[in-house]
Amino acid sequence: MEQIFIQLTIMLFIAFVVSYIVRMFKQPLVIGYILSGVIIVFLINFGFTDLKDSHEIIAIFSQFGIAFLLFIVGLHMNPKVIKEVGISSLLIGVGQVVLTFLFGFLISFILLKYNLLASLFVGIALSFSSTIIVMKLLSDKSQLDSLYGKISVGVLIVQDLIAIAILMFVSSISHGANLYSFATNSLLGGGALIVFLFLLGYFILPNLTKNIAKSQELLFLFSICWCFVISSLFIFAGFSMEIGSLIAGIILSISPYSTEIISKVRPLRDFFLIIFFIILGLSIDISGISKVIINALILSLITLLLKPLIIMTLMTFMGYTKRNNFLVGTTLGQISEFSIIILLLAKSISLFSGAISEEIINTVALTLVITIFLSSYMIIYSNEFYKKMSSFASLFEKKRIRKDRIIKKKYDAILFGYNRIGFSILNSLKNIRKDYLVIDFNPDTISNLSKLRIPCLYGDSDDTELLEELPLDKLQIAVSTIPDFETNILLIEEIRKVNSNAIIIVRAHQIKEAMELYQKGANYVLTPHFLGGEYVAKMISDLKMDEKGYKEEKDKHIKILKKMSGEGHEHPDVERD
């Protein structure tokens, strides 16, 4: 036991040192986790015998880690997200999986000369994107609320549901089932079990968790217990532990206390994320990397370039703007933790073990490392990347979007972003009888507003071409409910270039951001966690265009923000509007 503890200590210490160095250079921590795994396997292969005997312990530990990671993935897979972005996520998700699979299969079979079964599984491996990485990085960037964030999460849910079906199929084959028995027994039996659990989650869990949630410690214990119980239930039903863990998380995600549960298990998520990448690094045979590096680079190019192009093309047909098309495509440009899990599960089955060699496992594992490494930068610096690639991104936007724009020569008020906050603010603009326009980048929102005969325009608020077309010099008031900080900075700068008198109200989630927006020239900054949208809506109704009144509200708000900042309330950890 002491030896195991020491081995784990060494691994975590290496992960900490490498991640600390990575953070010093202002790089994403996930890069440090990946490098830690690679360094540990390097040390194992070159003389660190204390670690060399730990493979079996790590394998056991990794099973718990993977199961728990998938449980946390499931917690973020609330089916309601699909409804928020409509059928588009379903069509984009299914279309992307099918097309990426076909390209991955053909390239593996024809170019890389893999056998038929191996090519099929490699094609499957390339089809999925990493829910863990995307959710973590979008959460860190506060972009889960954005349209491209919601579409990305919706596509990930579709991918994961397809992955569940594949895992169920492969798991059933491991118990001797064929395609017919899988369709008649496993799929029906598994489907019935999932339906039963969802009914349990919908009708029983809310009341149960209501009582449990009175104690935060008990809620945490219940969450972990739920994960293990459901996972064990799926094992007894003849499926894999991984499927059970994922389903357990999805069912618990519909609980009214899912936000509290996620916040409670987040530290464990981060811990197992580190372990996951250490395990990932350990799965790569450094001594044989020269044999797989070329194939891994080819598969990485497919994932980093071809998959985003497929997604951008599909989104173009759905009518989204070039910015959203580009951001969703680049956000999903990596392969998934599911890829390794499916391959390892398939390799453990005698029917597939001969077709899936260690070389193929190493190739896909190295592809996972490369794509996660590079795509992390693409996600974190997505806005800067988009600005440099804006001309290219224009190829993925329907030309009629710009041709159909009908912009009047004058608007008294423009509302950028229509959502729950925007709804009450729009009513205030109506009450003060201003000639207003709503701009939003969700085509479904624009369609609904048009049906209600509300003046609206489809476009991105950080599209400088759109901003140049708008009569910003004639504006009396501009309100942005968009949560993106950089977009709001751009809006303030563009309006102030031509209009020094307009009332500008923008949105921020952090006190630091709010103070910077004030310095840039905002008359008021909406901070939903501190003062809600209803307050701003009432303020607009009361003050109308009274610049002095806004100045008084601004000064009062800055005092409140400074006080809260001093009390450590910089960034409340609650669900966003």
N, C-alpha and C positions, 0 to 999 in steps of 0.2 A: 504493500500500500504506500509506504514511504517513497519507493522508487517511482511509482506512478505520479505521486504528488510532485516530486522533483522534476520529472519530465514535463508535466503540464506547466510548472512554474517557469521552466526554461523557455518553452514555446510562447507563453504569454509575455515574458520579459522581452523576448526578441520582437514580438508584435508591437509592444509598447515603444521600444526604442526606435524601431523603423518608422512607426506612425508619427512619433514625436518629431523626427527629422523631416518627414514629409510635410507635417503641419508647419514647421518652421519656414519651409519654402512656399507656404500658402497653396499647397496642393490638396486635393480631396483625400480624406482619410481612407476611403476605400482603396486608393492606390497603395497606401501603406499596408493595408491588410493583404493585398495580393502579393506585394513584394515580400512580406513576412513569410507567407507560405512558400514562396520560391526559395528564399534564403534558408529556411528550415530544411527543406528537402536537399538543398545543396550541402548543408552541414551534415545531414544524415549520410549522404553518399560519399562524403570525404572525411570520414574518420571519427565522427562523434558517436561512439558506441553507446553512450548513455541514452541517446535518442533512437538508436537503431532498433532496439528491442521493443519499441512502443507501438508498432504498427497495429497489433491486435487490439490494444487498449484504445487507440485512436479510432479504429474501425467501429468499435462498440459505441464510443463517445459520439462519433459522427452520425450514427443512426438516430440517436436522441437529438442531436443538433439539427439534422435535416427534418425530422418529424416536427420539431418545435418551430423551425423556420417556416415550414409550410403551414403550420397552425396560424402563425402571425400573418403570413400572406393571405390566408383565408379571412382573417379579421378585417383586412382592408378591402375585401371583395364583396362589399355590400351590393346585392342585386339592384338596389335602387339607383345606383350610379348609371346602369344601362338605360334606365328610363329617362334620366336627365339629358342624355345625349341622343335619345331616340334610336331608331333602327340603324343609324349610320355606323355606330360602333360595331354592331353585329355584322353588317355587310363588309366593312373594312377589315374586321378581324378574320372572318371566314375567308374572304378573298385573298388576304395577305398570307394566311397559313397555307392555302392551297397552292398559290403561285410560287411562294418561297420553297415549299416542299418540292414542287416539280423541277424548278431550277436547281435546287440542291441535289436532288436525286440524279438528274441528267449529268450534271458536272461531275458528281462523285463516280457515276457509272462509266461515263465516256472519257472524261479527262483524267481522273485520278485512278481509274481502273480498279475500283473496289468491286467486290462481288455484289450480286443483286440484293441480298438481304442487308448487307452492310450499307449499301447506297440508300436503301429505303430508310434505315434508321438514321443515317447522317442527314438525309433530307428532312426527316422529322425533327432532328436536333436543331437544325438551322431555323425552323419555322417559328420557334417560340422566343420571346424576349424575357428579360429578367424582371419579374415582378418585384423582387426584393430590392434590386438596385434602383429601378425607376421610381418606386414608391419612396424610398429613402431620400434620393436626390431631389425629387420634386417637392417632398415635404420640407427638406432643408432649404429649398429656394422659395418656399411658400407659394408654389404654383399648382397645388392640387385643386385649387378653386378656379383656375383659369380654364378657358374652353379647351385649349390644347391639352391641358393636364387631365381634364375630365374625359376627353376622347381617348387619350393614351391609356388611362386606367380602364375605360370601357373595353378597349381592344385587348388589354392584358387579361381582363376577366374572360373574354371570349376565348383567347388562347388557352387560358388555364382550364376552362371547361373542356376544351378539346383534349388537352393534355390528360385530364382526369379520365376521359373515355379511353385514351390510349393506354394509360397506366392500368385501368381496369382490364383491358383486353390482354395486355402482356402478363398481368398478374394471374389472370384466369388460365392462360396457357401454361403457366408454371405449375398449375394444379391439374394439368392434363386435359384441359378443355380445348375443343376445336372451334372453328368459326361458328358452326351451327349451334353447338351447346353454349357458346358465349352469348349468341344473340337470344337464345330461348331461355337460358337459365341465369347466366351471370349478369347480362345486361338488364334483364327483367328483374331479377332478384336484387341486384345492386340498385337499380332505379327505384324499386319499391322501398328499399331500405332508406335511400336518400329522401324520397317523398315523405316517408314516415317521420324521419328526423326533422325535416323542414316544418312539417305540421306540428311536431313537438316544440320546435323552436318558435313557431308563430303563436301557438295558443297557450303553451305551458310555461316556456322560459320567461316571458315578460313578468308574470306574477312571481315566479320563483326568484328571479334576479332582483326584483323590487325589494323583497325581504332580505336577500343576501347582501345587497348593496348598502344596507345600513351600516355594515362593517366593511371598510375598504380592504382590510387584511383577509376577511372571509371571501370577498369578491375575487381577490387575487388567487386564493387557494382553489376556489370553485372553478376558475378559468383553466388553471393547470389540470385540475382533476377532470374537467370536461374533455380536454384534449386527449388525455390518456385513456379515458373510458371509451370515447368514440373510436379512437385508433384501435383499441383492443377489440371492439365490436366488429370492426371491418376485418381484422385479422381472423376472427372466428368465422366470419362470413366467407372467407376464402380470398380476400383481397389484401392489398399491401397496407402496411402501417402508414405509408406516405399519403395514400388516398384518404384514410380515416382522419389524419391530422388536418388535411386541407379542408375536408368537409366540416369538421368540428369548428374550424375558424369561420367558415362561411356562414354556418347556422348561427353562431354567436354574434356575427356582425350585424344581424337584424335586430339584436337586442337593443332596447332604449339606452342601455348602459355600455354600449360598445366603445364609445369614446373613452370612458373611464377605464375600461378593460385594456384598451390599446395603450393608454398612458401608463398603466401599471406594468404591462409586460414589455414596454419599450426597452428598459435596461437589459432584460433577458434577450430581446431581439438583437441588440447591439453586440452582446457577448457572443451569441451563437453566430452572428454574422462574421465576427472575427474567426471563430472556430471553423466556419464554413470555408473561408478562404485559405486558412492554414491547411485544411483537408484537401482543398482544391490544389494547392501547391504541392502537397505530398503525393497527389495522384499523378504528377508529371515526372516522368523518368528523365532527369537531367542528362544522364549519360547517353540516352538514346534520342535526345532532342533533335539532333542533326537529321535523323531519319524522317521526322514528321514536320519539321519547320516549314518546308515548302508547301505541303498540303494544308497545314494550319493557316498559312498566310493566304492561300487561295480561298479557303473557306471563310476567313476573316473578311476578305474583300467582298465576297458575296453578301455577308451579313452587314458590313458597314456601309456598302454602297448600293447593292442591288435591293436589299430589303427596304431601305428608306425610299428608293425610287418607286418601288411597287406601292408602298403606302401613300406616297405623295400623288401618284397617278390615280389611285382609287379615291383619294380625298378630293382630287380635282373634279372627278365626275359627280361627287356628292355636293359640289358647289361651295366648298370652303375657300377662304382667302389663301394667298400664297404663303403668308406668315404661318398660319396654323398648319397648312400642309407640310411646310418645311420643318417646323418644330416637332410635330408628331412623328414624322419620319425619322429625324435624327435622334429623338428620345428613345425610340424602340430599336435602335441600331446595334443590338448585341444579342447573344444567345442566352438561353435561360439555364438556371439551376436544374430545371426539369430535364434538360438535355442530357446531363450527366446521369441523373437518377434513372431515366428511361433506359439509357444505354447499359448502365450497371445492372439494372434489373433484367434486361434482355440477355446480357452475357451470363447471368446466373442460371439461365434456363438451358437445358441440354440441347433443345431444338435450335437455339440461336448461337450457342457458345462457340461453335466452330466457325461461324461466319463473322462474328465480332471479336476481333483480336485485340490484344493489349495496345498494339500500334494505333488502332482506330480510336480506342478510348483515350490514349495520350494526345492524339491529334485533336479530338473534340475538346478535351480539357484545356489544351493550349489555345485553341480557338476561343474558348470561353474567357480565358485570362486576357487575351489580346483585345477582344471586342469589348469586354467590360472596362478594361484599362482605358481604351481610346474613347469609347462612348461616354464615359464619365466626364471627360473634358468637354465633349460635345453638348452634354446636358447642362453642365454647370455654366459654361460660357456660350449658351445657346443664342442669346441676344446679339453678342458680338459676332458670333459665327454667322448669324442670319444677315446682319448688316453687310458683311463682306460677300455673301452669296445671294444678295437680294435680286440681282439681275438674273442669275440662274434660276432662282425660285419663281421668277415671273413666268417661266415656261409651264409652271404647275398652277395656273390660275386661269379660269375661263375668261376669255376676253370680254364677254358680254357683261361681266361684273362691273367693269369700269364704264362700258358704253351705256349701261342702264342707269348710271348715276344721274339723277336730276337734282341739282343743287340750286336753291334760290339765291338771289343776290344778297339777301339779308335775313338773319335770324337773330332774335333777341336773346335766345337761350339755346344751348346745346347740352344734352345729357349724354355723356360717353359711358356706355355700359348699362344695360337694363337687367336688373336682377331684383332680389328681394328688397335691397336697399333702394335701388333705382325706382321701384314702383311707388314708394311713398314720396320720393323727391319729385317724380313726374307729376304727381297729383298737386304738389305745391306750385310747380311751374304753371299748371293749368289754373290754379286758384288766383295767381297774380296776373293772369291774362297776358302771358308772354307768347310770342310767336316762336315755338320751340321745335327742336329736331332731336331725335334719338338716334345714336350711332351704336351699333353692336356688331360683333364678328361671328355671331351664331345665326346661320340662315334660318333655323327653326324659330328663333325669337323674332327675327324680322318678319317672317311669314305671319306669325301670330299678331304682331303689332299692326301689320298692313290690313289684316282682316278687321281689326278694331278701328281702322282709319286713323291711326296715330302716325304722324309724320316721322318717318324713319329712313335710315340709310344703312346699307350693309357695307362694312369695312372695318379695318384695323385702326385703332386709335394711335398706334405708333407707326403708321404708314405715312411718311412725310409727303408723299405725292397726294394723298387724300387731304392731309392738313392744309397743303398749299391751295387746294381747290375750294376749301371752306372759307366763307366770309368772316374770318376771325376778327378782322378790324371793325366789324359792325356789332360784335357781340356785347351784350350787357352782362351776361352771366354764363359761366361754363362750369358744369359739375361732372366730375369723374368718379364713378363707383368702382373703377377697375382696381384690383388689388396690387397690380404690378408697379413697383416703385419707379423703375426706369421709364415706363410709359408715362407716368404722371409727371416726371421731370421734363420729358420731351414736350408734353402738352403745355406745361407752364412756360417753357422757353419759347415755343412757337407762338403762343398767344401774346406773350409779352413783347415779342419782336414788333408786332404790328398794333398792339392795343394795350396801353398802360392803364386804362381805366376799368377794364372788365373785372367783375367779381369772379374769382377762380376758387372753386372748392374741389379738393381732391381727397383721396383715401390713402391711409397708411395703417400698417399693423404694428409697427414698432415706434417707440418714442423718438429714437434716433432719426428714423426716416421722416417722421412728422416734423421735427425741428429743421431738417434740411429742406423739406418742401416749403416750409414757411420762409426760410432764407432765400429760396429761389423766387418767391413772389406770390405764393398762395395766400388768399385772403382767409381761408379756413381749411383745416385738415380734419376730415372725418376719421375718427379712430373707433371702429365698431366695438372693440372690446371695452372701451372706456365710456364713450358716448355714442349711442346708437344712431341709425339712420333717421329714426322718427324725430330725434332732437334737431338734426340738420333740416329736415323737411319743415318743421315748425319754425325754425329760424328763418328759412327762406320766405315762408308765408308772412312772418312778422316784419322782417327787415326789408324785404323786396330788394331795391337797389341802393339801400342806405349804406354807403361805404364807411361812414363813421361807426355805424352800428356793428358792421363786420369787424372793424378794427378793435372795438371793445371786446367782442366775442373772442377774437384772436388772442388778445393780451390775456384774457381770463383763462383761455385754454392752455396757453404756453405755461402759465403759472401752475395749472393742474398737472401738466405733463412733467414739468420739472420736479414737482413734489412726488409724483408717482415713480419717476425715475430714481429719485433718492431713496425710495422705499423698496426698490428692487423689482418694480412691475414693468420692466422694459418690454417683455414679450410674453403675455399670458398664454399658457398651454391649454387652450380650449379650441373647440371646433369653430371654424370660420364660417362667416355668412356666405 
